[in-house]
Amino acid sequence: MIYFQLEDLSNNVKSKLKSIDLLAICHPAHLSAKSNREKFFDSIVEDLNALQTNELYIPALGGRLDFAFSIVAGDHLASNDIGGFQKSFSNGQFCRHHHINYDQRFIYLSEISHVQRTKDQHDNLVQQVLRLNNNNVIDDVIDKSSLSE
């Protein structure tokens, strides 16, 4: 199941359950093939991009709402799958947000500094993986995100 919520809504609106909308539902087995996953997410990306570029009118707010989708939330495995990261957490770098390898997982945060992933670094890694086209994993990146278009 994929849900979305507009972040720019006021807290009193966001705190209500009815502000969270179901976007799509699909059995995970149907998404195991890359071509199926692309078909599934292409229509979602198209709809979300249309929402971001066209007016969205919410009667309670009385006008136009400009917004951008900025986060995908889900369990770790599903988020890694959608984001184009490897789905193994027992080796390599297992965090989508920082460069943290498996051996560093028990080191206290006060004793280590983790390098944060940046968009540019990530885009470069994705391009390397796509260019190699041999199922290599580079810094836990295995493919482009299903939501990248």
Phi and psi restraints in degrees (value plus and minus 20) as a CYANA .aco file:
   2 ILE   PHI    -143.9  -103.9
   2 ILE   PSI     107.2   147.2
   3 TYR   PHI    -137.0   -97.0
   3 TYR   PSI     141.2   181.2
   4 PHE   PHI    -162.7  -122.7
   4 PHE   PSI     137.5   177.5
   5 GLN   PHI    -165.0  -125.0
   5 GLN   PSI     117.8   157.8
   6 LEU   PHI     -98.3   -58.3
   6 LEU   PSI     102.3   142.3
   7 GLU   PHI     -92.7   -52.7
   7 GLU   PSI     -46.0    -6.0
   8 ASP   PHI     -99.1   -59.1
   8 ASP   PSI     -21.4    18.6
   9 LEU   PHI     -91.9   -51.9
   9 LEU   PSI     133.6   173.6
  10 SER   PHI     -86.3   -46.3
  10 SER   PSI     136.4   176.4
  11 ASN   PHI     -79.3   -39.3
  11 ASN   PSI     -55.9   -15.9
  12 ASN   PHI     -88.5   -48.5
  12 ASN   PSI     -44.4    -4.4
  13 VAL   PHI    -103.8   -63.8
  13 VAL   PSI     -64.3   -24.3
  14 LYS   PHI     -83.9   -43.9
  14 LYS   PSI     -46.8    -6.8
  15 SER   PHI     -94.8   -54.8
  15 SER   PSI     -31.4     8.6
  16 LYS   PHI    -108.4   -68.4
  16 LYS   PSI     118.0   158.0
  17 LEU   PHI     -78.7   -38.7
  17 LEU   PSI     -51.9   -11.9
  18 LYS   PHI     -90.5   -50.5
  18 LYS   PSI     -25.8    14.2
  19 SER   PHI    -105.1   -65.1
  19 SER   PSI     -25.8    14.2
  20 ILE   PHI    -120.1   -80.1
  20 ILE   PSI     102.6   142.6
  21 ASP   PHI    -130.8   -90.8
  21 ASP   PSI     120.0   160.0
  22 LEU   PHI     -96.4   -56.4
  22 LEU   PSI     104.7   144.7
  23 LEU   PHI    -117.7   -77.7
  23 LEU   PSI     -61.5   -21.5
  24 ALA   PHI    -180.9  -140.9
  24 ALA   PSI     137.8   177.8
  25 ILE   PHI    -162.1  -122.1
  25 ILE   PSI     114.7   154.7
  26 CYS   PHI    -180.1  -140.1
  26 CYS   PSI     120.4   160.4
  27 HIS   PHI     -89.0   -49.0
  27 HIS   PSI     113.4   153.4
  28 PRO   PHI     -75.3   -35.3
  28 PRO   PSI     -50.2   -10.2
  29 ALA   PHI     -81.3   -41.3
  29 ALA   PSI     -49.9    -9.9
  30 HIS   PHI     -94.2   -54.2
  30 HIS   PSI     -35.7     4.3
  31 LEU   PHI    -121.9   -81.9
  31 LEU   PSI     -13.8    26.2
  32 SER   PHI     -89.6   -49.6
  32 SER   PSI     -50.8   -10.8
  33 ALA   PHI    -105.6   -65.6
  33 ALA   PSI     115.0   155.0
  34 LYS   PHI     -77.8   -37.8
  34 LYS   PSI     -60.1   -20.1
  35 SER   PHI     -85.0   -45.0
  35 SER   PSI     -58.0   -18.0
  36 ASN   PHI     -86.4   -46.4
  36 ASN   PSI     -61.8   -21.8
  37 ARG   PHI     -82.6   -42.6
  37 ARG   PSI     -61.3   -21.3
  38 GLU   PHI     -83.8   -43.8
  38 GLU   PSI     -63.8   -23.8
  39 LYS   PHI     -80.8   -40.8
  39 LYS   PSI     -63.6   -23.6
  40 PHE   PHI     -83.3   -43.3
  40 PHE   PSI     -68.6   -28.6
  41 PHE   PHI    -100.7   -60.7
  41 PHE   PSI     -44.5    -4.5
  42 ASP   PHI     -77.2   -37.2
  42 ASP   PSI     -65.2   -25.2
  43 SER   PHI     -89.0   -49.0
  43 SER   PSI     -54.1   -14.1
  44 ILE   PHI     -85.8   -45.8
  44 ILE   PSI     -67.3   -27.3
  45 VAL   PHI     -80.8   -40.8
  45 VAL   PSI     -62.4   -22.4
  46 GLU   PHI     -80.5   -40.5
  46 GLU   PSI     -65.6   -25.6
  47 ASP   PHI     -85.8   -45.8
  47 ASP   PSI     -63.1   -23.1
  48 LEU   PHI     -87.2   -47.2
  48 LEU   PSI     -58.8   -18.8
  49 ASN   PHI     -84.4   -44.4
  49 ASN   PSI     -58.2   -18.2
  50 ALA   PHI     -83.5   -43.5
  50 ALA   PSI     -60.0   -20.0
  51 LEU   PHI     -82.2   -42.2
  51 LEU   PSI     -58.3   -18.3
  52 GLN   PHI     -93.2   -53.2
  52 GLN   PSI     -49.1    -9.1
  53 THR   PHI    -117.7   -77.7
  53 THR   PSI     -40.2    -0.2
  54 ASN   PHI    -122.1   -82.1
  54 ASN   PSI     146.6   186.6
  55 GLU   PHI     -87.5   -47.5
  55 GLU   PSI     122.9   162.9
  56 LEU   PHI    -140.4  -100.4
  56 LEU   PSI      98.5   138.5
  57 TYR   PHI    -125.8   -85.8
  57 TYR   PSI     102.8   142.8
  58 ILE   PHI    -137.1   -97.1
  58 ILE   PSI      91.2   131.2
  59 PRO   PHI     -71.1   -31.1
  59 PRO   PSI     -57.6   -17.6
  60 ALA   PHI     -84.5   -44.5
  60 ALA   PSI     -46.2    -6.2
  61 LEU   PHI    -112.3   -72.3
  61 LEU   PSI     -36.7     3.3
  62 GLY   PHI      51.7    91.7
  62 GLY   PSI       2.0    42.0
  63 GLY   PHI    -196.7  -156.7
  63 GLY   PSI    -186.3  -146.3
  64 ARG   PHI     -97.9   -57.9
  64 ARG   PSI     124.8   164.8
  65 LEU   PHI    -143.9  -103.9
  65 LEU   PSI      96.9   136.9
  66 ASP   PHI    -116.0   -76.0
  66 ASP   PSI     116.0   156.0
  67 PHE   PHI    -176.9  -136.9
  67 PHE   PSI     150.2   190.2
  68 ALA   PHI    -159.0  -119.0
  68 ALA   PSI     126.5   166.5
  69 PHE   PHI    -101.6   -61.6
  69 PHE   PSI     107.3   147.3
  70 SER   PHI    -144.4  -104.4
  70 SER   PSI     -27.0    13.0
  71 ILE   PHI    -170.0  -130.0
  71 ILE   PSI     124.7   164.7
  72 VAL   PHI    -135.2   -95.2
  72 VAL   PSI     104.7   144.7
  73 ALA   PHI    -134.7   -94.7
  73 ALA   PSI     122.5   162.5
  74 GLY   PHI     158.3   198.3
  74 GLY   PSI    -199.3  -159.3
  75 ASP   PHI     -89.4   -49.4
  75 ASP   PSI     143.0   183.0
  76 HIS   PHI     -78.4   -38.4
  76 HIS   PSI     -64.5   -24.5
  77 LEU   PHI     -85.6   -45.6
  77 LEU   PSI     -67.0   -27.0
  78 ALA   PHI     -86.0   -46.0
  78 ALA   PSI     -60.9   -20.9
  79 SER   PHI     -84.3   -44.3
  79 SER   PSI     -60.0   -20.0
  80 ASN   PHI     -84.3   -44.3
  80 ASN   PSI     -60.0   -20.0
  81 ASP   PHI     -83.1   -43.1
  81 ASP   PSI     -68.9   -28.9
  82 ILE   PHI     -84.8   -44.8
  82 ILE   PSI     -56.4   -16.4
  83 GLY   PHI    -100.8   -60.8
  83 GLY   PSI     -27.7    12.3
  84 GLY   PHI      63.4   103.4
  84 GLY   PSI       3.4    43.4
  85 PHE   PHI    -120.7   -80.7
  85 PHE   PSI     139.0   179.0
  86 GLN   PHI     -84.2   -44.2
  86 GLN   PSI     136.4   176.4
  87 LYS   PHI    -127.3   -87.3
  87 LYS   PSI       1.4    41.4
  88 SER   PHI    -129.8   -89.8
  88 SER   PSI     109.6   149.6
  89 PHE   PHI    -130.2   -90.2
  89 PHE   PSI     -11.7    28.3
  90 SER   PHI    -118.6   -78.6
  90 SER   PSI     -17.3    22.7
  91 ASN   PHI    -178.1  -138.1
  91 ASN   PSI     150.6   190.6
  92 GLY   PHI      48.8    88.8
  92 GLY   PSI    -177.8  -137.8
  93 GLN   PHI    -117.1   -77.1
  93 GLN   PSI      97.1   137.1
  94 PHE   PHI    -120.8   -80.8
  94 PHE   PSI     -20.6    19.4
  95 CYS   PHI    -126.0   -86.0
  95 CYS   PSI     112.9   152.9
  96 ARG   PHI     -95.2   -55.2
  96 ARG   PSI     -39.7     0.3
  97 HIS   PHI    -119.1   -79.1
  97 HIS   PSI     -47.6    -7.6
  98 HIS   PHI    -154.1  -114.1
  98 HIS   PSI     140.2   180.2
  99 HIS   PHI    -107.4   -67.4
  99 HIS   PSI      66.0   106.0
 100 ILE   PHI    -140.1  -100.1
 100 ILE   PSI     102.0   142.0
 101 ASN   PHI    -112.2   -72.2
 101 ASN   PSI     147.4   187.4
 102 TYR   PHI     -79.4   -39.4
 102 TYR   PSI     -56.1   -16.1
 103 ASP   PHI     -88.3   -48.3
 103 ASP   PSI     -41.0    -1.0
 104 GLN   PHI    -110.2   -70.2
 104 GLN   PSI     -20.5    19.5
 105 ARG   PHI     -84.5   -44.5
 105 ARG   PSI     -43.7    -3.7
 106 PHE   PHI    -120.4   -80.4
 106 PHE   PSI     -18.4    21.6
 107 ILE   PHI    -100.9   -60.9
 107 ILE   PSI     110.7   150.7
 108 TYR   PHI     -80.7   -40.7
 108 TYR   PSI     122.8   162.8
 109 LEU   PHI     -79.4   -39.4
 109 LEU   PSI     -48.7    -8.7
 110 SER   PHI     -92.6   -52.6
 110 SER   PSI     -34.2     5.8
 111 GLU   PHI    -124.9   -84.9
 111 GLU   PSI     -19.9    20.1
 112 ILE   PHI    -168.4  -128.4
 112 ILE   PSI     133.6   173.6
 113 SER   PHI    -138.8   -98.8
 113 SER   PSI     101.7   141.7
 114 HIS   PHI    -116.8   -76.8
 114 HIS   PSI     112.6   152.6
 115 VAL   PHI     -95.1   -55.1
 115 VAL   PSI     108.2   148.2
 116 GLN   PHI     -99.1   -59.1
 116 GLN   PSI     121.1   161.1
 117 ARG   PHI     -91.1   -51.1
 117 ARG   PSI     118.7   158.7
 118 THR   PHI    -131.1   -91.1
 118 THR   PSI     140.6   180.6
 119 LYS   PHI     -79.9   -39.9
 119 LYS   PSI     -65.5   -25.5
 120 ASP   PHI     -82.7   -42.7
 120 ASP   PSI     -64.7   -24.7
 121 GLN   PHI     -80.2   -40.2
 121 GLN   PSI     -65.3   -25.3
 122 HIS   PHI     -83.9   -43.9
 122 HIS   PSI     -64.6   -24.6
 123 ASP   PHI     -79.4   -39.4
 123 ASP   PSI     -59.2   -19.2
 124 ASN   PHI     -84.5   -44.5
 124 ASN   PSI     -61.1   -21.1
 125 LEU   PHI     -83.8   -43.8
 125 LEU   PSI     -62.3   -22.3
 126 VAL   PHI     -80.8   -40.8
 126 VAL   PSI     -64.5   -24.5
 127 GLN   PHI     -82.3   -42.3
 127 GLN   PSI     -59.5   -19.5
 128 GLN   PHI     -82.2   -42.2
 128 GLN   PSI     -65.8   -25.8
 129 VAL   PHI     -82.4   -42.4
 129 VAL   PSI     -64.6   -24.6
 130 LEU   PHI     -86.1   -46.1
 130 LEU   PSI     -58.7   -18.7
 131 ARG   PHI     -86.2   -46.2
 131 ARG   PSI     -61.5   -21.5
 132 LEU   PHI     -88.5   -48.5
 132 LEU   PSI     -57.5   -17.5
 133 ASN   PHI      28.7    68.7
 133 ASN   PSI      23.8    63.8
 134 ASN   PHI    -155.3  -115.3
 134 ASN   PSI       6.9    46.9
 135 ASN   PHI      43.1    83.1
 135 ASN   PSI       3.1    43.1
 136 ASN   PHI     -93.9   -53.9
 136 ASN   PSI     132.3   172.3
 137 VAL   PHI    -129.2   -89.2
 137 VAL   PSI     103.7   143.7
 138 ILE   PHI    -140.5  -100.5
 138 ILE   PSI      95.8   135.8
 139 ASP   PHI      26.9    66.9
 139 ASP   PSI      23.8    63.8
 140 ASP   PHI      53.5    93.5
 140 ASP   PSI     -18.1    21.9
 141 VAL   PHI    -108.6   -68.6
 141 VAL   PSI     108.7   148.7
 142 ILE   PHI    -138.2   -98.2
 142 ILE   PSI     -34.5     5.5
 143 ASP   PHI    -191.2  -151.2
 143 ASP   PSI     154.2   194.2
 144 LYS   PHI     -95.4   -55.4
 144 LYS   PSI     139.4   179.4
 145 SER   PHI     -89.0   -49.0
 145 SER   PSI     125.5   165.5
 146 SER   PHI     -83.9   -43.9
 146 SER   PSI     -39.0     1.0
 147 LEU   PHI    -123.7   -83.7
 147 LEU   PSI      -5.5    34.5
 148 SER   PHI     -96.3   -56.3
 148 SER   PSI     -38.4     1.6
